[in-house]
Amino acid sequence: MSGIMVDNRLIRAIVLTAVVIASTSGLARAAEGGPPPYQADLQRLAEILGALHYLRGICGANEGQTWRNEMQALIDAEAPPGERRDRLVASFNRGYRGFQQTYRSCTPAADLAIRRYLDEGARISRDITARFAN
């Protein structure tokens, strides 16, 4: 039961992060044309979402495309230009493929990785929101 609560907290945090990103992305892009100050955090969050997309699937969460859809929501909210978008997608894929190469079935280590990534993803989302919300 606590796993479901953590999942819902992370999903809410990601949605809130997407709202913050959407409201600040114009300002971030206007500042000298460079990446926003939260770019590294977004890339890490993308990698976590990719890992969760794979791991939750092999551990029987029956969430379908939930984590991929959350990644798409972040990309849609941020609307990054070509190279930044490509880096976010590559981070998601790296998270997915890294665990795909290691785990073929759910193990205690995979379950632990899920819990840690849920916690880290929620923390990153909260940090972005706290630092960049208007």
Secondary structure, DSSP 8 states (H G I E B T S, - for coil): -HHHHHHHHHHHHHHHHHHHHHHHHHHHHHTTT---TTHHHHHHHHHHHHHHHHHHHHTT---TTHHHHHHHHHHHHH---HHHHHHHHHHHHHHHHHHHTT-SS--HHHHHHHHHHHHHHHHHHHHHHHHH--
